[in-house]
Amino acid sequence: MIGTAARHALLMLSFALMACGTAPPPARAQGTLACDGALDRLMSQWNSIGFATPSKPGQMIVSGGQGYSTTGGQVDYMLTQIRIAARDCEAGRNDDALSHIATVRRILDQMHHIQG
């Protein structure tokens, strides 16, 4: 089952994305897959970084905590990958979900190494 932190993060992400007209799927009510824990950890990291919602996809710089910064397009891309991962996990497509989660983690790790 998706943990409380991930449910809260997805809810907050839903509110932020509703303003853009796109919202992630609700958290799965039951069942446990490896993607549940991976999604929980990713959402915890995402929330701790706290990227500001870009005012437009082409926004040049979007800052987050812990020294992270990227472009608006990159934030939108990562949010899309997170939404797809949540949908795949909910549908039981564990491997697909883990692939999308890994994509976001790679981007965040590269950002951190470049700026760190």
N, C-alpha and C positions, 0 to 999 in steps of 0.2 A: 504494500500500500504506500502511496506517496505520503511522505511525512508532513507534519504540520508546517515546517518551514517552507517546503516546496509548495504546499497548497496556498499558504499566505503569499508567497512570491508570485505564483501564477495568478492569484486574485489581483494583486497589485499590478502585475503586468497586464492583466485583462483590462483594468481601469485605464491604464496609460494607453493601451492600444485601441480601446474603444473610441478615444478621441480621434484616432487615425482611421477609424472604420474597420479595424481588424482586431479580433480578439482570439487568444489561444483557447483550445478546448478545455473543458473542466477536467479536474483531476479524476483519475479512476477511483471508483468507490471501493473496489475490492481487488484482491489478487496482488501478488508480489513478483516482480521481475527484476533482473539485474539493473534494468534501466531506471527503476524507481529510485534506487540509492544514488545512481550516477546523476539523475536529474536533480535530486535533493542537493547533492554536493555542488553541482553547477549553479543552481539557483542561489545557494548560500554565497558562493563566490561572486556571482553577478550582483547580488544585493549589497555585498560588502564593498564592491567597486563603486556602485551607485552612479552609473553613467546618467547624465542629464538627458532627457528626451530631446532629440534633435528637433529644431523648429522646422527643418526641411531636410530631405534626404541628402541634398548637396551641401549641407552645412560643413564647412571646412574642418572645424575642430570641435569635438565633443569631449569634454573632460569628465573624468571620474576620480574617485579617491585612489589612494595608494600610488599616485604617479601615473595612472593609466590615462591615455588620451588617444583618440582615433577620429575618424570621419563619421559624419552622419550616415553615409551609405554603409559603412562597415557596421555601425550599431544596428541599422535596419536589417542587414544581412544576418547578423548574429541572432537578433530577435526572431527572424523568420526560421532559422535553424532550430531555435529553442521551441517555437510553436510546433514545428513539424515533429520534433523529438517527442514532445508531450503527446501529440496525437498518435504517433506510432506506438509509444509506450502504452497508452490507453487501449489501443487496438490489439495489443499483444505482439506487436512487431518489434521485439526486443533488439535484434541485430540492427535493424534500420534506425531505431531510436538511438542506440549507442553510437552509431556512425555519425549522426547529427550532433550529438553531445560532444563527441571527440573533435569534430570540426570546430566548434566554438572554443573548446579548451585549447586547441592548437593555436588559434588566433590570439586568445588571451595570453597564452604562454609566450608567443612570439613578441607580442606587445610589451610584456613585462621584461623580457630579456633585452629587447632593443632599448627600452627606456631605463632599465634597472642598472 
